[in-house]
Amino acid sequence: MERLDVQQRLYNTLGVMLIDKAEIKEDATLRDLALDDLEIEALLDQLEFEFDIVFPIRIRKRIYKAPEHLTLQILVDVILVLIEND
């Protein structure tokens, strides 16, 4: 799967969840998107379904612990690595 395909599918998933879609930018963090823990959990669950992947517990914990450091581009990278390792 190409990077741009993964990025677009991530943006589409976020677009369903967010009211203000203008905030969906490459350098946006989960904190910038004002996602709370339940919304982050729903996003990760949906991405697991969308890409047929499983986020390891250690990655999930880091995401919840510091959403201000997780940009959408980093999330795309994580998804690509998980797809490749599957």
LINWOKA-V80941 format. One record per residue. N is the residue number from 1. OMEGA is omega as a letter, one per 40 degrees, with the letter a starting at -180 (* if undefined). Layout:
n=N omega=OMEGA
n=N omega=OMEGA
This chain:
n=1 omega=a
n=2 omega=i
n=3 omega=a
n=4 omega=i
n=5 omega=i
n=6 omega=a
n=7 omega=a
n=8 omega=i
n=9 omega=i
n=10 omega=i
n=11 omega=i
n=12 omega=i
n=13 omega=i
n=14 omega=a
n=15 omega=i
n=16 omega=a
n=17 omega=a
n=18 omega=i
n=19 omega=a
n=20 omega=a
n=21 omega=i
n=22 omega=a
n=23 omega=a
n=24 omega=i
n=25 omega=a
n=26 omega=a
n=27 omega=i
n=28 omega=i
n=29 omega=i
n=30 omega=i
n=31 omega=i
n=32 omega=a
n=33 omega=i
n=34 omega=i
n=35 omega=i
n=36 omega=a
n=37 omega=i
n=38 omega=i
n=39 omega=i
n=40 omega=i
n=41 omega=i
n=42 omega=i
n=43 omega=a
n=44 omega=i
n=45 omega=a
n=46 omega=i
n=47 omega=i
n=48 omega=i
n=49 omega=a
n=50 omega=a
n=51 omega=a
n=52 omega=i
n=53 omega=i
n=54 omega=i
n=55 omega=i
n=56 omega=a
n=57 omega=a
n=58 omega=i
n=59 omega=i
n=60 omega=a
n=61 omega=i
n=62 omega=i
n=63 omega=i
n=64 omega=a
n=65 omega=a
n=66 omega=a
n=67 omega=i
n=68 omega=i
n=69 omega=a
n=70 omega=i
n=71 omega=i
n=72 omega=i
n=73 omega=i
n=74 omega=i
n=75 omega=i
n=76 omega=i
n=77 omega=i
n=78 omega=i
n=79 omega=i
n=80 omega=i
n=81 omega=a
n=82 omega=i
n=83 omega=a
n=84 omega=a
n=85 omega=a
n=86 omega=*
